[in-house]
């Protein structure tokens, strides 16, 4: 299987290398327990997008796991930029790399198997970059299908943990149904999707779930709120019942790889008009403006 991995640049514990050559101990607690956290940072035109917000969330996740951040934010930025440059250099004839994703993973480190958290080990640091695959033109024009399911995951969803078996099961539900995402409900109220946050539009207002332990606060939470404020779109966070979601005018997914994406079919039934709605159109436009502005500021 190692030979099938692409020779993409990565970083592991102080060394820049390639994916097929990066190896960790079988006793790494990330491998044994899923005892670690991760972040995924979008890169547009060679520039990191909302990097400070991603670092703030990384700090929060590490704090929950009682792992000290092994690098400063400036060191993380320098490491990411080096990987971006390495990726560009790895392309044939130095061809433009397009958009990328920087994946950061920190585990507690290597120790003999014991559930108690050891305090005297060095965290394992792994970072890789890969091409970002954004939604295609058809998905943008027509929206995507989603299904619903009960939220059977643990109650610390606010930690961006590498323990993702619950998310794997949830995403498999939608894959098996030929859908893009699984929108989950806990005790009759919407939480999030397998790998996305979910937004409901009703009567022109954008509604999202509260930022608590049942939801991973996506970096797009702050961005969508800012876009709504700039465009005079009402915005609120509150508990949303299953009936409210099924009766929504629009349902929208947000994530690093989806940016914002309209859901036009839910459990086989149309959402609203069955086409991407006007609020989605405004949020998508605002998102592209934010990317362009961030690029200009980074290049300045």
N, C-alpha and C positions, 0 to 999 in steps of 0.2 A: 504493500500500500504506500510505503514511503516514496517509491519511485513515481507514483502517480501525482504527488503533490507538485504544484507549479513552483518554479524556482523564484519565488517572490521574496523581496527583502524583508527581513524582520530583525528584531533585537531581543536578546535573551540574556539577562543577568550580566549586563556590561559589555556584551559583544554583539556587533552587527554581523548577521549571517543570512542564510537563506532557509526558507521553511523546511526543505528536506533534511537540512543539517541541524536543526534546532531540536534539542533533546533535554528532557527533565528526568529527575529521579522518579521511580515508581512509588516512592514513599512521599512524594510531594502531597501535601494535604489538599491541594486543589484536585489532584487525581483521586485521592482516597475518599475525601469527604465533600468535594465541591466547596472547600473552605477558601473562598476568594471572591473578588469583585471584578467588574469590568466596566469599560466605557467604550463607546463608539463615536468617534468625532468625524463629521463630514469635512471633506476638503474640496473646495471649488476653485478651479483654476490655480491650483498650487497653494491656496490659502486656507488655513484652518477656520472653520465657521463656528462662532459662539464658543470659542475655546474656554474662556473664563467660566462660563456656565457649566461646561462639562467638568472642569476641574473642581468647581464647587460641589457638584454632585458626587464626584469621586471621593472628595474629602468626607462627605456625609456617609457614604457607604463604608469607607474604611473605618471611620469612627464607630459605626455600629458593630463592626467586627473586631474592634480593638486592635487594629493593625495601624501602625504609624506609617504615614505616607513616606515611601523610601526616597522620593525625589521632590524637589521644589517645583512650583508651577513653571518657573522659567526653564528648569532642566527638562521637564516634560515637553515643553514647547520646542526646545532645541532638538530633543530626541525625535519628536514627530517631524520636524522640518527636515532633519537629516534623512529620515525614511522616505519622505516625499521626494527628496532629491535622488535618493538611491533608486526609487521606483522609476522616475523619469529616465535615469541613466540606464536602467535595465531594458528599456524599450528599444526596439530595432532602430538604429540610426538616431537615437535620442528623440524619437517621435514624441509629440505631446502626450501626456499621460491621461488627460481628461480628468473627470472627477474621481476622487478616491475616498476610502474610508480608513481611518486610523483606528485599529482595535487595540485597546490597552487591557491587560489582565494582570492582577496582582493577587497572589495566593499567600497564605500565611508562611509557607516554606516547607522544608523537608524535616520530618521527625518520625519516630516510630509511632505506629498507629495507637492513638489514644484520643477519646472524644474531648478530653479537657484541652483547652487552648494553651499551648506552650508559649512562654514569653521570651525565650532565649534563642530563637531561631531567626534567620534572615529571610525576609519575604522574597518570593520568586517574582521577577518582573519580566513580562513578555509583551512585546508590541509588534504588530504587523500592519501592513498596508495592502490594500487590494482595490481593484476598480469598483466604483459605485454603480449599481444597476438601478436606475430610477424607473418609475412607471413609464410604460410606453405610450405612444400617441393614442392608441385605441382606449387604453385605460383612462387616460386623461379626458378623452372626448365622451366616453360612454359610462364611466364609473366602473365599479367592481362589485362582485357578489360577496356577501359574508353570511355566516351562519351564527347561531347563538348556542350557548352552552352554560351550564352551571359553573361557577368559579370554584374549582376543587383544590386550588393551590393553598400554600401556607399563608399565614396572616402577617407576614413581614415583606409584602410585595414592594415596599418603598426602598428596599435595599437592592441595588443592581448586582445581584448575586450570580455567581457562575453555576449555582445549583438550579438548573433550568429544566429539570425533567417535567415539571408541571406545565411549563410553556411549550415544551416539545409535544406533550400529549394534546394540549389545546390546539396547537397549530396543525397537528395531524388530523384533527377532526375536520377542519376546513379543507385541508388538502384532499382528504378522502371524499369530500362532498364537491370537489371541483371549485372551491371558493378561495378567496384571497386571505381571509382572516376569520377568526372565531371571536365574537364579541361575548364577553362573559358577564354573568350576573351572580351576585352573592345575596342570598336572602331576599330575592326579588328586585334588587337594585343593581344598576350597571356598575361594574368596576373598570375594566379595560379589556383590550384584546390581547391575544397571545404575545404579540410583539409590537403593539401600537397602543397609543392612547386613542380614545373615541370621543367625538364631539357630536352633540345633537343640536339641530337648529329648529326652533319653533317660533313662528310669527316674527321672524327676523332677528331673533336673539340666539347667540351662541352659548350653549350650556355644556359644562364639563363636570366631571366628578371631583369632589374635594380632594385636596392633596393630603392624604393621610397614609396610614400603614397598609391600606388595602390596594394602593395604586402606586406604581412607579411614576414619579413626577418626571415626565418627559421634558427635555429641554425646550420643546415646542410649546409648553404651557405658557412660559413667559413671552415667547415670540407671538403666539396667537393672541394673547391678551394685548400686546403692543399694537398688533395690526388692527385689532378691533377698535382700540382707542383711537388710532390715527384715522380710521375710516368711519367713526361714529356708529359702530355696530355694537348693540348691547351685548354684554358679556357677564356671565355669572357662573359660579361653581356651587353645585348642590347635589343632593341625592336625586337620581333619576330612576324612576320605576321602569320596569320592563314595558308596561303599557305605553309610557311616554316615549320610549325609544321606538317602539313599533309604530307609533302614530306620528313620528317626527316628519317635518317637512324635508329635512336633509339630515344625513348622517355622514360624518367625515372622520377619516383616520388620519393620525399624524405620527410620524416617526422620522428618524434620520434618513432612512432609505426611501420612504414614501413621501417625505415632506408633508404635504396635505393631499389627501386623495378621497374622492367622493365615493360613498357606498350607495349604489342605486338599486341593489336587490338584497333583501335580508330574509333568510329562511325561505327563499323562493318567491317572495312577494316584493313588488316594487316599493321603494322608499320615495314618498312624495310623488313627484311626476314620473319617477323612473329614469330621470336624467340628472346629471350634475346641476345643482341649483345655483342661484345668484350669490349666495353667501360663500359657497365653495369657490366660485369664480373670483370673488374679492379676496378671499384668504390666499388663494394660489398666487394672484397678482402681487399681493403684499409680500408674500414669501420671496418671490423672485426679486422684488425691489430690495428686500433686506439682504439677499445674497449679493446683489450688485453693489449696495452701499458698503457691505463688509469688505468686498474685494477692493473697492476704491480706497477705503481706510487702511487696509493692509499694504496696499501698493504705494501709499503716500509716503 
